[in-house]
Structure formats: C-alpha cells, structure tokens
Amino acid sequence: MATWNPPNEVTAERFPPAEAVREWIGEGLKAAGGECHRSMVLYHVARRSGLPATPALETWMIQAFETAAAAGSAPYEPRFGPGSHRWRLRRP
C-alpha cells in the first residue's frame, strides 16, 4: 500500500508519486464497482492524498492513468479507448 504525507503547502511540484496515484486509481475503480467516470476517481485520489481535488491534481492523475494504461502495466484501461473519460478495471 502506497503511503504519502501531504506537504503543508500545496504546489504543483508537490504531488504524490505517480506510483501511489496509480495504486489509488485502482482502489477508486474497485470502490466504484470496477467502472466509473474519472471525476469519481479524482475524488478518491484527493481523499487518499490529502490534497484538494483541483484541476492540477486531475491533470497529474490523468497523466499517471494514461501512461500506465498505454503501457499495459496497469489493471485498468479507458472504457472507450484513449482519451475516454470513463475508466474501468481490465477484464480478463
């Protein structure tokens, strides 16, 4: 389980490591039943990181998602292909 202590002052350079964000994305999708809009995952990542759900955090999360999904190294994928706002856990 990824752990991260949020900074006292939130800046664009002080986001959680991408590995932690990728893990939290998977947790958020599992909590949502395996598939949901990425905005729901954003709120899960924000809760886990202790940061507000800002557009900058959303951009960081989307980059982490797209990098892992495109490499095939994540247990999740965009539901309707690259750029999709609906995400899901990969199906066996």
Backbone hydrogen bonds, N-H to C=O, Kabsch-Sander energy under -0.5 kcal/mol:
donor,donor_aa,acceptor,acceptor_aa,energy
11,T,9,E,-0.6
14,R,11,T,-1.9
20,A,17,P,-0.6
21,V,17,P,-2.0
22,R,18,A,-2.6
23,E,19,E,-1.8
24,W,20,A,-2.5
25,I,21,V,-2.2
26,G,22,R,-1.8
27,E,23,E,-2.1
28,G,24,W,-2.7
29,L,25,I,-2.4
30,K,26,G,-2.3
31,A,27,E,-2.6
32,A,28,G,-1.4
33,G,30,K,-1.6
34,G,29,L,-3.5
36,C,87,W,-2.3
38,R,85,H,-3.0
40,M,37,H,-1.4
41,V,37,H,-1.0
42,L,38,R,-2.2
43,Y,39,S,-1.5
44,H,40,M,-1.4
45,V,41,V,-2.7
46,A,42,L,-2.7
47,R,43,Y,-2.1
48,R,44,H,-2.5
49,S,45,V,-2.3
50,G,46,A,-1.8
51,L,46,A,-1.0
54,T,52,P,-2.1
58,E,54,T,-2.4
59,T,55,P,-2.4
60,W,56,A,-2.1
61,M,57,L,-2.6
62,I,58,E,-2.8
63,Q,59,T,-2.3
64,A,60,W,-2.1
65,F,61,M,-2.6
66,E,62,I,-3.1
67,T,63,Q,-2.3
68,A,64,A,-1.9
69,A,65,F,-3.1
70,A,66,E,-2.4
71,A,67,T,-1.5
72,G,68,A,-0.8
72,G,69,A,-0.6
73,S,68,A,-1.5
74,A,68,A,-0.8
77,E,88,R,-2.8
79,R,86,R,-3.1
80,F,86,R,-0.5
81,G,78,P,-1.2
84,S,81,G,-2.1
87,W,36,C,-2.8
87,W,85,H,-0.6
88,R,77,E,-2.5
89,L,34,G,-2.7
90,R,75,P,-3.0
